[in-house]
Amino acid sequence: MDEPERCFKQAVACPLPPGGASLHHSYLLHYAGPNRSETPRRAYILTFAVPPAPRREKRVFSWQQNENTSRQRRRKEHEAKTVMS
């Protein structure tokens, strides 16, 4: 999430009655408060997709720009050790 403030400003509450359900895109950030009832909360998840299509332009994500994931750090450390050997 590159602009969290913008996302919070655009957030919309969607209260549901007991037993209610919501349908939304799998990339949609969503949240449910704690379950304060005696009955367990249940989820039913369906995911649909179409075959991937090549993009004309490369997508750029901040986490890729910073190369700040654990996997990327380990790879850099491994490459540095390999060069020194």
C-alpha atoms as an extended CHARMM CRD file, in Angstrom:
* protein
*
        85  EXT
         1         1  MET       CA              0.0000000000        0.0000000000        0.0000000000  PROA      1               0.0000000000
         2         2  ASP       CA              1.8660000000        3.0540000000       -1.2540000000  PROA      2               0.0000000000
         3         3  GLU       CA             -0.5710000000        5.7050000000        0.0240000000  PROA      3               0.0000000000
         4         4  PRO       CA             -2.1660000000        4.4460000000        3.2690000000  PROA      4               0.0000000000
         5         5  GLU       CA             -3.6410000000        7.8460000000        4.1950000000  PROA      5               0.0000000000
         6         6  ARG       CA             -5.5350000000        7.9990000000        0.9210000000  PROA      6               0.0000000000
         7         7  CYS       CA             -6.9130000000        4.5070000000        1.4970000000  PROA      7               0.0000000000
         8         8  PHE       CA             -8.0840000000        5.3570000000        5.0160000000  PROA      8               0.0000000000
         9         9  LYS       CA             -9.7960000000        8.5390000000        3.8180000000  PROA      9               0.0000000000
        10        10  GLN       CA            -11.6750000000        6.5510000000        1.1750000000  PROA      10              0.0000000000
        11        11  ALA       CA            -12.6640000000        3.7350000000        3.5630000000  PROA      11              0.0000000000
        12        12  VAL       CA            -16.3690000000        2.9600000000        3.7140000000  PROA      12              0.0000000000
        13        13  ALA       CA            -18.0750000000        1.1350000000        6.5880000000  PROA      13              0.0000000000
        14        14  CYS       CA            -20.2320000000       -1.7790000000        5.5040000000  PROA      14              0.0000000000
        15        15  PRO       CA            -22.0800000000       -3.0170000000        8.5900000000  PROA      15              0.0000000000
        16        16  LEU       CA            -23.7280000000       -6.3980000000        8.1410000000  PROA      16              0.0000000000
        17        17  PRO       CA            -26.5210000000       -7.9930000000       10.1390000000  PROA      17              0.0000000000
        18        18  PRO       CA            -25.8810000000      -11.3100000000       11.8920000000  PROA      18              0.0000000000
        19        19  GLY       CA            -25.6200000000      -13.9490000000        9.1800000000  PROA      19              0.0000000000
        20        20  GLY       CA            -24.9070000000      -11.2880000000        6.5420000000  PROA      20              0.0000000000
        21        21  ALA       CA            -22.2470000000      -11.6500000000        3.8690000000  PROA      21              0.0000000000
        22        22  SER       CA            -20.1120000000       -9.4450000000        1.6670000000  PROA      22              0.0000000000
        23        23  LEU       CA            -18.7210000000      -10.0750000000       -1.7930000000  PROA      23              0.0000000000
        24        24  HSD       CA            -15.6260000000       -8.2140000000       -2.8870000000  PROA      24              0.0000000000
        25        25  HSD       CA            -12.5410000000       -8.3900000000       -5.0860000000  PROA      25              0.0000000000
        26        26  SER       CA             -9.7200000000      -10.4820000000       -3.6510000000  PROA      26              0.0000000000
        27        27  TYR       CA             -7.3550000000       -7.4700000000       -3.7060000000  PROA      27              0.0000000000
        28        28  LEU       CA             -9.7430000000       -5.2820000000       -1.7290000000  PROA      28              0.0000000000
        29        29  LEU       CA             -8.4120000000       -4.4380000000        1.7100000000  PROA      29              0.0000000000
        30        30  HSD       CA            -11.0850000000       -5.3870000000        4.2090000000  PROA      30              0.0000000000
        31        31  TYR       CA            -11.4320000000       -5.8790000000        7.9350000000  PROA      31              0.0000000000
        32        32  ALA       CA            -13.8650000000       -7.4160000000       10.3710000000  PROA      32              0.0000000000
        33        33  GLY       CA            -13.9390000000       -6.5990000000       14.0590000000  PROA      33              0.0000000000
        34        34  PRO       CA            -13.6490000000       -9.2830000000       16.7080000000  PROA      34              0.0000000000
        35        35  ASN       CA            -16.3180000000      -11.9480000000       16.9490000000  PROA      35              0.0000000000
        36        36  ARG       CA            -18.0610000000      -11.2210000000       20.2630000000  PROA      36              0.0000000000
        37        37  SER       CA            -20.7030000000      -13.9080000000       19.8910000000  PROA      37              0.0000000000
        38        38  GLU       CA            -20.6300000000      -17.4500000000       21.2200000000  PROA      38              0.0000000000
        39        39  THR       CA            -20.9290000000      -18.8310000000       17.6700000000  PROA      39              0.0000000000
        40        40  PRO       CA            -17.8300000000      -19.2610000000       15.5040000000  PROA      40              0.0000000000
        41        41  ARG       CA            -17.4600000000      -16.9680000000       12.5240000000  PROA      41              0.0000000000
        42        42  ARG       CA            -17.4350000000      -18.7910000000        9.2100000000  PROA      42              0.0000000000
        43        43  ALA       CA            -15.9730000000      -17.8550000000        5.8700000000  PROA      43              0.0000000000
        44        44  TYR       CA            -16.7310000000      -19.2160000000        2.4210000000  PROA      44              0.0000000000
        45        45  ILE       CA            -14.1030000000      -18.1840000000       -0.1070000000  PROA      45              0.0000000000
        46        46  LEU       CA            -14.3570000000      -18.5540000000       -3.8720000000  PROA      46              0.0000000000
        47        47  THR       CA            -11.6950000000      -17.2710000000       -6.2330000000  PROA      47              0.0000000000
        48        48  PHE       CA            -12.0550000000      -16.9470000000       -9.9800000000  PROA      48              0.0000000000
        49        49  ALA       CA             -9.4260000000      -15.8830000000      -12.4810000000  PROA      49              0.0000000000
        50        50  VAL       CA             -8.8270000000      -15.5560000000      -16.1880000000  PROA      50              0.0000000000
        51        51  PRO       CA             -5.5760000000      -16.6420000000      -17.8520000000  PROA      51              0.0000000000
        52        52  PRO       CA             -2.8380000000      -14.0170000000      -17.4420000000  PROA      52              0.0000000000
        53        53  ALA       CA             -2.2290000000      -11.6640000000      -20.3490000000  PROA      53              0.0000000000
        54        54  PRO       CA              1.1470000000      -10.0190000000      -21.0550000000  PROA      54              0.0000000000
        55        55  ARG       CA              1.3490000000       -6.3740000000      -20.0120000000  PROA      55              0.0000000000
        56        56  ARG       CA              2.5260000000       -3.6310000000      -22.3360000000  PROA      56              0.0000000000
        57        57  GLU       CA              4.2640000000       -1.7890000000      -19.5260000000  PROA      57              0.0000000000
        58        58  LYS       CA              6.1600000000       -3.2440000000      -16.5910000000  PROA      58              0.0000000000
        59        59  ARG       CA              4.4050000000       -2.6840000000      -13.2620000000  PROA      59              0.0000000000
        60        60  VAL       CA              6.5000000000       -1.0560000000      -10.5560000000  PROA      60              0.0000000000
        61        61  PHE       CA              5.8610000000       -1.7120000000       -6.8670000000  PROA      61              0.0000000000
        62        62  SER       CA              7.5680000000        0.0630000000       -3.9600000000  PROA      62              0.0000000000
        63        63  TRP       CA              8.5760000000       -3.1860000000       -2.2780000000  PROA      63              0.0000000000
        64        64  GLN       CA             10.3460000000       -4.2600000000       -5.4450000000  PROA      64              0.0000000000
        65        65  GLN       CA             12.0880000000       -0.9100000000       -5.7890000000  PROA      65              0.0000000000
        66        66  ASN       CA             13.4400000000       -1.0560000000       -2.2300000000  PROA      66              0.0000000000
        67        67  GLU       CA             14.3590000000       -4.7470000000       -2.5170000000  PROA      67              0.0000000000
        68        68  ASN       CA             13.5550000000       -5.0410000000        1.1290000000  PROA      68              0.0000000000
        69        69  THR       CA             12.0900000000       -8.5070000000        1.4740000000  PROA      69              0.0000000000
        70        70  SER       CA             13.8060000000      -11.2470000000        3.4720000000  PROA      70              0.0000000000
        71        71  ARG       CA             14.3030000000      -13.3030000000        0.3270000000  PROA      71              0.0000000000
        72        72  GLN       CA             15.9670000000      -10.3900000000       -1.4610000000  PROA      72              0.0000000000
        73        73  ARG       CA             18.2760000000       -9.6880000000        1.5180000000  PROA      73              0.0000000000
        74        74  ARG       CA             19.3020000000      -13.3560000000        1.7070000000  PROA      74              0.0000000000
        75        75  ARG       CA             19.9940000000      -13.3930000000       -2.0410000000  PROA      75              0.0000000000
        76        76  LYS       CA             22.1810000000      -10.2830000000       -1.7570000000  PROA      76              0.0000000000
        77        77  GLU       CA             24.0910000000      -11.7910000000        1.1920000000  PROA      77              0.0000000000
        78        78  HSD       CA             24.5880000000      -15.0400000000       -0.7360000000  PROA      78              0.0000000000
        79        79  GLU       CA             25.7910000000      -13.1590000000       -3.8310000000  PROA      79              0.0000000000
        80        80  ALA       CA             28.2200000000      -11.1140000000       -1.7070000000  PROA      80              0.0000000000
        81        81  LYS       CA             29.6660000000      -14.3130000000       -0.1450000000  PROA      81              0.0000000000
        82        82  THR       CA             29.9520000000      -15.9600000000       -3.5630000000  PROA      82              0.0000000000
        83        83  VAL       CA             31.8840000000      -12.9860000000       -4.9700000000  PROA      83              0.0000000000
        84        84  MET       CA             34.2780000000      -13.0140000000       -1.9870000000  PROA      84              0.0000000000
        85        85  SER       CA             35.0080000000      -16.7470000000       -2.3930000000  PROA      85              0.0000000000
